[in-house]
C-alpha cells in the first residue's frame, strides 16, 4: 500500500457525514435510508455489503465527473482525503440541538481511498439528506471527530464550491498533523492513552517445540506485551523458536534478520548508500517495520509487528545501532519516539530515496510516533561464543527486558524422543551428567541426534553411538576447539 501524493477535500452536509460515521464499526452490512421511490436494487446492496468492513464508511458524489477524478487519482496510488462539513448545514443542525456554532466548516474525517474501495454507479440511497448520490466509494477512516465534540474540531477556512477539491499532499499532511491537538480519534486507538501501545488481547503461545519452565515463558510473554525483549542463552535452547512463537501469538506478522559483523546504521535504521554511482538514502529494518505497522493501521489492524534480530551480538553495536539508542530510550513502548532529525535527514535526499523511505515520510506525517509504539524487537544473544562475538554495552542492553533462557533437555526426553530405544540411551547419559552440567545437552542437540541415529539405520544403538552423534552436533571441532571468526 503506497500513499499517493494527490489529496482531496470532500464536502458534505453535517447530517450525511455523521450518518456515515455511525456505521464506522459495522462490518459486512450497510443500512441505507429507504429511498422515496422505493428503488434499491439487490445487486447494488449486495456489492455495498460485500465491501463494507470495520473502519470503512460509505460516501458518494452526485456528479460523475467528481467520481472520475477520484478514480483516476486512485489508479496512481492510495489517496488521502479529508471530509469537511458544509457551513450552513452544521450551523442549522447545531441550532436545532440548542447549541450555537459560529462557524460550521469543520474537518470531520480523514481517511484513505484506494482502488478497491471504489464502487461506481449505484442507485441505492443511503443518506438522510437528499437523494441521487449515485457514484459511491468507501473511505478507510484514519481520524474522525466525534459528533459530541464537533464544536471543538479543527476548522477548514478555505471555502469552495462543489463536492470535491484537490489540495496539495503537503497541505493535507500538515492539516493531519494538527488533528492530534484536537479531540479526534484515531481508529480504535485512543491517542490520549499513553499505554495504548500495550497488547491487550493475548493469544495462547504454542509450546510444541519450546522446552521452558512455565515461569520463564510467562515472563517472556509479559515482556513482549509491553516492549523489547532480549533472549539470552547458549545455542540450541530454542531462543529463536521462542521469538517466533511470541511473534505468531501476539502480533500481526514478523521479520527475522540474522545480525553480522558488516552491519552498519543503514542496515538497522537506514542511511546513505551508492546506487548507480549516485548517493541514495536506503531504508533499514526499523524503517521497514514502521511501514508495515502503518499499513496495518490503514486496514484496521492495531496488533504489533515483530522484528526479530537473531544473534544480535554478531553485530558491532557502535556501528549498527546508532539511532536505535535515540528511538528506544527504554525497553517500554510508551517511551519510544522517532527522532525529528531522522525525518529531516531523509527529506534532505529529495527524490534519491527508496520506496520504503518515501512511504515512511508520508506515514510519519500521518501517524507520527504511533506506528513505532506497535513495533516489538526481540533479540537473541548467544553467550557460548563470547570470544568470537561483539560485546553489547549497557546502553544497548538497557533498551531490552533481558530473559535468560536455559533448558535442561533431560527433563523433556519424552517429548523430544519418540523412539524408546534411543530414549533409554539418552536417559543413561542424563543420569551420568546429573550432578555435573545438566544444561550441557540442549533440546536442539537431542532432536538432531535422534535424526542422525535414525539415518545411521540398523535400529541397534549403543551408548557410544549416542555420545558420538552428540559430539558431532556440539558445535566443536576435534580437540574441543571452536572455529575462529
Buried (B, 14 or more C-beta within 10 A) or exposed (E): BBBBBBBBBBBBBBBBBBBBBEBBEBEEEBBBBEBEEEEBEEEBBEBBEEBBBBBBBBBBBBBEEBBEBBBEBBEEBBBBBBBBBBBEBBBBBBEEEEEEBEEBBBBBBBBBBBBEBBBEEBBBBBBEEEBEBBBBBBBBBBBBBBBEEBBEBBEBEEEEEEBBBBBEBEEBBEBBBEBBEBBBBBBBBEBEEEEBBBBEEEEEBEBEBBBBEEEBBEBBBEBBBBBBBBBBBBBBBBBBBBBBBBBBBBBBBBBBBBBEEEBBBBBBBBBBBEEEEEEBBBBBBBBBBBBBBBBBBBBBBBBBBBBBBBBBBBBBBEBBBBBBBEBBEBBBBBBBBBEEEBBEBBEEBEEBBBEBBBBBBBBBBBBBEBBBBBBBBBBBBBEBBEEEBBEBEEEBBBBBBBBEBBBBBBBBBEBBBEBEEBBBBBBEBBEEBEEEEBBBBBBBBBBBBBEBBBEEEEEEBEEEBBEBBBEEBBBEEEEEEEEEE
